Amino acid sequence: MTIELFGFPGTRSSRVQWLLEELELPYEFHQLALFEGEHKRPPYTDRHPHGLIPAASDGDMQLIESAAMVLHFADKAGKLAPAIGSDARGRYYQFVIYAVATVDVPTIDYYLHTVAFPEARRDAAKAEAAKPTIATAMAYLERELGDSPYLVGGEFSAADVAVGYDLHLLVGAKRLQSSERLMRYYESLSGRPAFKKVFG
């Protein structure tokens, strides 16, 4: 059955869409009228009770949370994920969840309040408050990446997609350019055909 993904370009739905393209899984993308608040009312709130983006369906199964979608679809395709029970699998889980649980909020806040929002809506205090967590995340990712081209076992995986979405926003907000190592890593991700198809 066809996978359906509900979202809006540039939001966390783009993380999931990028992965679906990498996995070559057929899907339908439903672009929500974000600025008209379509995500905050039925029928979308029947899919996502909090009115957040993204939501997805895979047959009769409904999914919210981009981390769950990344993990599920990689397993469904049998690609871009280390073997279950391996040490690499634990590291893989770590980075997928780290991206969503720790890095997303400050990164998105910083991006919104320095790039995406019109000047009148920007809150300099929110952008400033995001900087320490972003700096810590960048230092941690630099250390964990080391000299490897990818985060898990030297091979491209769905963990790189999860983290790569945040790096994309940080590049847009001109926060990543200070790290030569992370910029090289990001450039390898952004050069992938699936990335270009989603982000342009």
ZAGUVO-340105 format. One record per residue (C-alpha): x, y, z; residue in three letters; residue number from 0; chain. Coordinates in pm, 1 decimal. Example, Ala and Ser with C-alpha at 12.3 -4.5 7.8 and 13.67 -1.06 7.14 Angstrom:
REM ZAGUVO-340105
east:1230.0&north:-450.0&up:780.0&res:ala&n:0&chain:A
east:1367.0&north:-106.0&up:714.0&res:ser&n:1&chain:A
This chain:
REM ZAGUVO-340105
east:0.0&north:0.0&up:0.0&res:met&n:0&chain:A
east:113.5&north:353.9&up:-73.0&res:thr&n:1&chain:A
east:284.9&north:556.5&up:194.1&res:ile&n:2&chain:A
east:130.8&north:898.9&up:248.0&res:glu&n:3&chain:A
east:332.7&north:1184.0&up:397.3&res:leu&n:4&chain:A
east:166.9&north:1504.3&up:515.4&res:phe&n:5&chain:A
east:382.0&north:1811.5&up:556.5&res:gly&n:6&chain:A
east:525.6&north:2130.1&up:414.6&res:phe&n:7&chain:A
east:857.9&north:2195.9&up:237.1&res:pro&n:8&chain:A
east:1142.0&north:2284.4&up:471.8&res:gly&n:9&chain:A
east:973.4&north:2147.8&up:783.4&res:thr&n:10&chain:A
east:1057.4&north:1817.3&up:949.8&res:arg&n:11&chain:A
east:849.4&north:1644.6&up:683.9&res:ser&n:12&chain:A
east:1144.9&north:1716.2&up:451.1&res:ser&n:13&chain:A
east:1361.1&north:1490.1&up:667.5&res:arg&n:14&chain:A
east:1117.7&north:1204.4&up:607.0&res:val&n:15&chain:A
east:1072.8&north:1286.6&up:239.2&res:gln&n:16&chain:A
east:1450.1&north:1284.1&up:187.3&res:trp&n:17&chain:A
east:1471.1&north:940.5&up:346.0&res:leu&n:18&chain:A
east:1184.7&north:804.4&up:135.2&res:leu&n:19&chain:A
east:1367.8&north:923.9&up:-175.6&res:glu&n:20&chain:A
east:1690.4&north:758.2&up:-58.0&res:glu&n:21&chain:A
east:1502.6&north:433.5&up:7.8&res:leu&n:22&chain:A
east:1317.3&north:454.4&up:-325.9&res:glu&n:23&chain:A
east:990.4&north:376.8&up:-149.9&res:leu&n:24&chain:A
east:681.2&north:494.7&up:-340.5&res:pro&n:25&chain:A
east:487.5&north:761.8&up:-154.3&res:tyr&n:26&chain:A
east:240.2&north:1043.7&up:-196.1&res:glu&n:27&chain:A
east:326.2&north:1383.7&up:-51.8&res:phe&n:28&chain:A
east:35.7&north:1595.6&up:66.4&res:his&n:29&chain:A
east:141.6&north:1958.0&up:106.3&res:gln&n:30&chain:A
east:-58.0&north:2124.9&up:379.5&res:leu&n:31&chain:A
east:-167.3&north:2487.7&up:363.4&res:ala&n:32&chain:A
east:61.0&north:2574.7&up:653.1&res:leu&n:33&chain:A
east:5.9&north:2949.3&up:651.2&res:phe&n:34&chain:A
east:-370.8&north:2899.9&up:648.5&res:glu&n:35&chain:A
east:-347.5&north:2674.5&up:952.8&res:gly&n:36&chain:A
east:-467.9&north:2357.3&up:781.7&res:glu&n:37&chain:A
east:-252.3&north:2154.2&up:1021.7&res:his&n:38&chain:A
east:-438.8&north:2294.5&up:1322.5&res:lys&n:39&chain:A
east:-787.2&north:2172.3&up:1232.6&res:arg&n:40&chain:A
east:-970.1&north:1856.5&up:1118.5&res:pro&n:41&chain:A
east:-923.9&north:1641.9&up:924.5&res:pro&n:42&chain:A
east:-548.1&north:1681.2&up:980.0&res:tyr&n:43&chain:A
east:-582.8&north:1684.7&up:1358.2&res:thr&n:44&chain:A
east:-746.6&north:1343.4&up:1328.9&res:asp&n:45&chain:A
east:-403.0&north:1227.7&up:1209.3&res:arg&n:46&chain:A
east:-193.3&north:1436.2&up:1447.8&res:his&n:47&chain:A
east:-375.5&north:1538.5&up:1766.4&res:pro&n:48&chain:A
east:-123.5&north:1816.4&up:1838.9&res:his&n:49&chain:A
east:-156.7&north:1968.7&up:1493.0&res:gly&n:50&chain:A
east:215.0&north:1935.8&up:1423.6&res:leu&n:51&chain:A
east:402.0&north:1840.6&up:1107.7&res:ile&n:52&chain:A
east:467.6&north:1572.9&up:984.6&res:pro&n:53&chain:A
east:218.3&north:1290.5&up:990.6&res:ala&n:54&chain:A
east:229.7&north:978.1&up:777.8&res:ala&n:55&chain:A
east:35.5&north:665.7&up:700.2&res:ser&n:56&chain:A
east:161.9&north:329.8&up:583.2&res:asp&n:57&chain:A
east:-141.2&north:128.2&up:491.5&res:gly&n:58&chain:A
east:-366.8&north:125.5&up:795.7&res:asp&n:59&chain:A
east:-90.5&north:242.9&up:1030.1&res:met&n:60&chain:A
east:-76.4&north:608.6&up:1127.7&res:gln&n:61&chain:A
east:253.1&north:764.2&up:1235.5&res:leu&n:62&chain:A
east:351.5&north:1090.1&up:1399.7&res:ile&n:63&chain:A
east:707.3&north:1193.9&up:1497.3&res:glu&n:64&chain:A
east:972.2&north:1216.8&up:1227.3&res:ser&n:65&chain:A
east:1211.9&north:991.8&up:1422.4&res:ala&n:66&chain:A
east:955.1&north:711.3&up:1423.9&res:ala&n:67&chain:A
east:905.1&north:754.5&up:1050.1&res:met&n:68&chain:A
east:1278.7&north:747.7&up:979.9&res:val&n:69&chain:A
east:1327.9&north:429.1&up:1181.7&res:leu&n:70&chain:A
east:1016.2&north:256.9&up:1047.0&res:his&n:71&chain:A
east:1071.0&north:331.0&up:679.5&res:phe&n:72&chain:A
east:1438.4&north:232.1&up:687.6&res:ala&n:73&chain:A
east:1338.4&north:-102.0&up:841.1&res:asp&n:74&chain:A
east:1053.5&north:-141.6&up:593.6&res:lys&n:75&chain:A
east:1293.6&north:-98.7&up:301.8&res:ala&n:76&chain:A
east:1565.4&north:-306.7&up:466.6&res:gly&n:77&chain:A
east:1822.8&north:-40.8&up:383.1&res:lys&n:78&chain:A
east:2024.7&north:237.5&up:545.7&res:leu&n:79&chain:A
east:2013.1&north:79.1&up:892.1&res:ala&n:80&chain:A
east:2267.8&north:-143.9&up:1070.6&res:pro&n:81&chain:A
east:2181.7&north:-497.4&up:1177.8&res:ala&n:82&chain:A
east:1943.1&north:-524.7&up:1472.2&res:ile&n:83&chain:A
east:2132.2&north:-612.3&up:1789.1&res:gly&n:84&chain:A
east:2464.4&north:-477.9&up:1666.3&res:ser&n:85&chain:A
east:2661.5&north:-204.4&up:1840.1&res:asp&n:86&chain:A
east:2620.8&north:2.0&up:1525.2&res:ala&n:87&chain:A
east:2243.5&north:-26.9&up:1563.9&res:arg&n:88&chain:A
east:2262.2&north:130.9&up:1907.8&res:gly&n:89&chain:A
east:2469.4&north:417.9&up:1771.6&res:arg&n:90&chain:A
east:2221.8&north:454.4&up:1484.8&res:tyr&n:91&chain:A
east:1927.2&north:482.5&up:1724.2&res:tyr&n:92&chain:A
east:2124.3&north:734.8&up:1925.5&res:gln&n:93&chain:A
east:2178.8&north:976.1&up:1637.4&res:phe&n:94&chain:A
east:1826.8&north:953.5&up:1494.4&res:val&n:95&chain:A
east:1676.9&north:1029.2&up:1834.4&res:ile&n:96&chain:A
east:1944.4&north:1285.0&up:1925.8&res:tyr&n:97&chain:A
east:1864.2&north:1484.0&up:1613.0&res:ala&n:98&chain:A
east:1493.9&north:1500.8&up:1690.0&res:val&n:99&chain:A
east:1495.6&north:1515.6&up:2070.3&res:ala&n:100&chain:A
east:1793.7&north:1744.7&up:2129.9&res:thr&n:101&chain:A
east:1900.7&north:1928.9&up:1815.6&res:val&n:102&chain:A
east:1574.1&north:2008.2&up:1638.2&res:asp&n:103&chain:A
east:1422.1&north:2259.3&up:1879.5&res:val&n:104&chain:A
east:1716.6&north:2501.0&up:1915.4&res:pro&n:105&chain:A
east:1806.3&north:2464.9&up:1548.6&res:thr&n:106&chain:A
east:1454.4&north:2535.2&up:1427.5&res:ile&n:107&chain:A
east:1413.1&north:2821.8&up:1674.9&res:asp&n:108&chain:A
east:1736.9&north:2978.3&up:1556.7&res:tyr&n:109&chain:A
east:1646.5&north:2933.8&up:1189.7&res:tyr&n:110&chain:A
east:1297.0&north:3076.8&up:1232.6&res:leu&n:111&chain:A
east:1411.8&north:3381.7&up:1424.9&res:his&n:112&chain:A
east:1710.0&north:3465.7&up:1202.5&res:thr&n:113&chain:A
east:1601.4&north:3353.4&up:854.6&res:val&n:114&chain:A
east:1248.2&north:3225.8&up:802.1&res:ala&n:115&chain:A
east:1027.4&north:3469.6&up:989.7&res:phe&n:116&chain:A
east:975.5&north:3824.3&up:861.8&res:pro&n:117&chain:A
east:1164.1&north:4083.0&up:1066.6&res:glu&n:118&chain:A
east:855.1&north:4181.0&up:1264.9&res:ala&n:119&chain:A
east:809.3&north:3824.6&up:1394.4&res:arg&n:120&chain:A
east:1170.4&north:3755.1&up:1488.2&res:arg&n:121&chain:A
east:1266.5&north:3731.3&up:1853.3&res:asp&n:122&chain:A
east:1637.7&north:3795.9&up:1902.0&res:ala&n:123&chain:A
east:1624.8&north:3655.8&up:2255.2&res:ala&n:124&chain:A
east:1498.2&north:3318.4&up:2128.9&res:lys&n:125&chain:A
east:1772.1&north:3303.0&up:1867.1&res:ala&n:126&chain:A
east:2034.7&north:3390.8&up:2126.3&res:glu&n:127&chain:A
east:1901.6&north:3131.8&up:2371.3&res:ala&n:128&chain:A
east:1940.6&north:2859.6&up:2107.1&res:ala&n:129&chain:A
east:2310.9&north:2926.5&up:2046.9&res:lys&n:130&chain:A
east:2464.1&north:2733.8&up:2342.0&res:pro&n:131&chain:A
east:2280.7&north:2409.0&up:2263.1&res:thr&n:132&chain:A
east:2365.1&north:2443.3&up:1894.8&res:ile&n:133&chain:A
east:2732.3&north:2498.5&up:1979.3&res:ala&n:134&chain:A
east:2736.6&north:2192.7&up:2206.1&res:thr&n:135&chain:A
east:2566.1&north:1981.7&up:1938.5&res:ala&n:136&chain:A
east:2814.8&north:2091.9&up:1673.8&res:met&n:137&chain:A
east:3109.8&north:2007.4&up:1897.8&res:ala&n:138&chain:A
east:2960.0&north:1668.2&up:1982.3&res:tyr&n:139&chain:A
east:2887.1&north:1582.4&up:1618.6&res:leu&n:140&chain:A
east:3236.5&north:1690.1&up:1516.2&res:glu&n:141&chain:A
east:3385.5&north:1460.5&up:1777.9&res:arg&n:142&chain:A
east:3161.4&north:1165.8&up:1694.5&res:glu&n:143&chain:A
east:3214.9&north:1203.1&up:1321.3&res:leu&n:144&chain:A
east:3591.9&north:1214.9&up:1355.6&res:gly&n:145&chain:A
east:3758.8&north:1129.9&up:1025.3&res:asp&n:146&chain:A
east:3469.7&north:909.0&up:912.7&res:ser&n:147&chain:A
east:3253.8&north:1018.3&up:618.7&res:pro&n:148&chain:A
east:2935.9&north:920.8&up:806.5&res:tyr&n:149&chain:A
east:2812.5&north:888.2&up:1162.8&res:leu&n:150&chain:A
east:2760.5&north:511.4&up:1186.2&res:val&n:151&chain:A
east:3021.6&north:259.5&up:1078.0&res:gly&n:152&chain:A
east:3156.6&north:470.5&up:795.0&res:gly&n:153&chain:A
east:2848.1&north:402.9&up:581.9&res:glu&n:154&chain:A
east:2561.1&north:632.6&up:487.7&res:phe&n:155&chain:A
east:2251.0&north:553.7&up:693.7&res:ser&n:156&chain:A
east:1917.5&north:699.3&up:794.9&res:ala&n:157&chain:A
east:2099.3&north:853.2&up:1093.1&res:ala&n:158&chain:A
east:2279.2&north:1083.5&up:850.5&res:asp&n:159&chain:A
east:1943.0&north:1187.9&up:709.0&res:val&n:160&chain:A
east:1807.8&north:1262.7&up:1055.9&res:ala&n:161&chain:A
east:2108.0&north:1476.8&up:1149.2&res:val&n:162&chain:A
east:2150.6&north:1616.5&up:799.2&res:gly&n:163&chain:A
east:1815.5&north:1794.1&up:815.9&res:tyr&n:164&chain:A
east:1937.9&north:1998.2&up:1112.3&res:asp&n:165&chain:A
east:2268.2&north:2072.0&up:941.2&res:leu&n:166&chain:A
east:2075.4&north:2200.2&up:639.7&res:his&n:167&chain:A
east:1896.6&north:2454.4&up:858.8&res:leu&n:168&chain:A
east:2221.0&north:2554.6&up:1029.7&res:leu&n:169&chain:A
east:2386.2&north:2615.9&up:692.7&res:val&n:170&chain:A
east:2088.7&north:2829.9&up:592.8&res:gly&n:171&chain:A
east:2129.0&north:3027.2&up:914.8&res:ala&n:172&chain:A
east:2508.3&north:3052.7&up:864.0&res:lys&n:173&chain:A
east:2589.5&north:2870.6&up:1188.9&res:arg&n:174&chain:A
east:2766.6&north:2562.7&up:1047.4&res:leu&n:175&chain:A
east:3025.8&north:2736.1&up:833.5&res:gln&n:176&chain:A
east:3264.2&north:2772.8&up:1128.6&res:ser&n:177&chain:A
east:3318.6&north:2394.6&up:1132.5&res:ser&n:178&chain:A
east:3527.9&north:2270.9&up:842.4&res:glu&n:179&chain:A
east:3464.2&north:1906.6&up:934.0&res:arg&n:180&chain:A
east:3085.6&north:1942.8&up:956.8&res:leu&n:181&chain:A
east:3075.8&north:2147.4&up:636.8&res:met&n:182&chain:A
east:3256.6&north:1868.2&up:449.6&res:arg&n:183&chain:A
east:3010.1&north:1621.0&up:594.4&res:tyr&n:184&chain:A
east:2713.8&north:1840.1&up:500.6&res:tyr&n:185&chain:A
east:2844.7&north:1889.1&up:147.2&res:glu&n:186&chain:A
east:2863.6&north:1512.0&up:99.8&res:ser&n:187&chain:A
east:2501.1&north:1482.9&up:214.6&res:leu&n:188&chain:A
east:2369.1&north:1777.4&up:15.2&res:ser&n:189&chain:A
east:2531.9&north:1642.6&up:-299.8&res:gly&n:190&chain:A
east:2318.2&north:1329.6&up:-294.4&res:arg&n:191&chain:A
east:2047.3&north:1313.7&up:-566.0&res:pro&n:192&chain:A
east:1771.8&north:1240.0&up:-312.0&res:ala&n:193&chain:A
east:1869.2&north:1546.9&up:-108.2&res:phe&n:194&chain:A
east:1866.5&north:1767.0&up:-417.9&res:lys&n:195&chain:A
east:1525.5&north:1636.3&up:-520.0&res:lys&n:196&chain:A
east:1373.1&north:1741.5&up:-186.7&res:val&n:197&chain:A
east:1567.3&north:2056.4&up:-99.5&res:phe&n:198&chain:A
east:1658.4&north:2177.3&up:-446.9&res:gly&n:199&chain:A
